[in-house]
Amino acid sequence: METFTESARPLAFLLSEANGLLSRDTVTIASGAGKLEAGTALGQVTASKKYVASPHAEVAGNEGAETAIAVLAYPVDATAADVEAVVVNKDAEAKAPMLVFHASVNDATKRNAKLTQLRSVGIKAR
């Protein structure tokens, strides 16, 4: 019997958000960011203003993205082209275990740093 791994449903990470669409914005995910799951912590590249999964430390060409400022609402595939995406970027509560982090965010200290960064923009993980 073949085993399948199901990814999280869109917005499954969200506990609550502000009324209407106050917690959401549409952004551009940078080409080359790959396939990103809903719930991925994102940072914004200073030069291009596009978003990528937020790494632990500064990455050449993606300066600025090391600070997590949003969470991806729906899965996207930005492997070969820029993609428009909906993000949660303020006034929200998230389920901490459902958040997805860049591969370089690989221990509790680094995850806690990302959660603190998200908290600074009004996204509280519980």
C-alpha positions in Angstrom: 0.0 0.0 0.0 1.4 3.4 -1.0 1.7 6.1 1.7 0.7 9.7 0.9 1.6 12.8 2.9 -1.0 15.4 2.9 0.0 19.0 3.4 -1.8 21.4 5.5 -5.0 22.9 4.2 -5.0 26.6 3.3 -5.3 28.9 6.3 -5.4 25.8 8.7 -2.6 27.6 10.7 -5.0 30.5 11.5 -6.7 30.7 14.9 -8.1 34.2 14.5 -7.7 37.4 12.5 -9.1 40.9 12.3 -12.5 41.5 10.7 -12.8 41.7 7.0 -9.5 41.4 5.2 -7.5 43.7 7.5 -5.1 40.8 8.3 -4.4 39.9 4.7 -2.5 41.3 1.7 -1.5 40.1 -1.7 2.2 40.0 -2.3 4.6 38.6 -4.9 6.5 35.4 -4.1 9.9 35.5 -5.9 10.7 33.2 -8.7 13.0 30.4 -7.5 11.4 30.3 -4.1 10.1 26.8 -5.0 6.9 25.2 -3.7 5.8 26.8 -0.5 3.2 25.4 1.8 0.4 27.3 3.5 1.7 28.4 6.9 5.2 29.2 5.7 6.9 32.1 7.5 7.9 34.7 4.9 10.4 37.5 4.7 10.6 40.3 2.2 13.7 40.8 0.0 14.8 44.4 0.4 15.9 45.0 -3.2 13.0 43.5 -5.0 10.2 43.8 -2.4 9.3 40.2 -3.2 8.8 37.5 -0.6 10.5 34.2 0.1 10.6 31.7 2.9 12.4 33.5 5.8 15.8 31.9 6.4 17.7 32.0 9.7 20.4 34.3 8.5 21.0 36.7 5.6 21.3 35.0 2.2 23.2 36.7 -0.6 20.6 38.1 -3.1 17.8 37.8 -0.5 18.9 40.4 2.0 16.1 41.5 4.3 14.2 38.2 4.0 15.8 36.9 7.2 13.2 38.8 9.2 9.8 37.0 9.1 7.0 39.5 8.5 4.1 37.4 7.1 2.7 33.9 6.8 1.6 32.4 3.5 -2.2 31.7 3.4 -2.3 29.3 0.4 0.3 27.0 -1.1 2.1 28.3 -4.2 4.7 27.1 -6.7 7.2 29.8 -7.4 9.8 27.5 -8.8 10.0 29.0 -12.3 8.1 32.3 -12.1 7.0 35.0 -9.7 3.6 34.2 -8.2 1.0 36.4 -6.6 -0.1 35.1 -3.2 -2.2 36.0 -0.2 -0.5 36.4 3.1 -1.5 37.1 6.7 0.7 40.0 7.8 -0.9 41.6 10.9 -3.6 41.3 13.6 -3.8 37.5 13.7 -3.3 34.4 16.0 -1.6 31.4 14.5 -1.2 27.7 15.6 2.5 27.5 16.3 2.8 23.8 15.4 1.3 24.4 12.0 3.7 27.1 10.9 6.3 26.0 8.3 9.9 27.4 8.4 12.8 27.6 6.0 15.1 24.6 6.3 17.8 26.7 8.0 15.4 27.4 10.9 16.2 24.0 12.3 16.1 24.2 16.1 13.9 25.6 18.9 16.0 28.7 19.3 15.7 29.7 15.7 12.0 28.9 15.6 11.4 31.1 18.6 13.3 33.9 16.9 11.0 33.6 13.9 7.9 33.6 16.2 9.3 36.8 17.9 9.7 38.4 14.5 6.1 37.5 13.6 4.9 38.8 16.9 6.5 42.2 16.1 4.1 42.6 13.2 1.1 41.5 15.2 1.0 37.7 14.4 0.9 35.9 17.7 1.6 32.1 17.6 0.1 30.0 20.3 
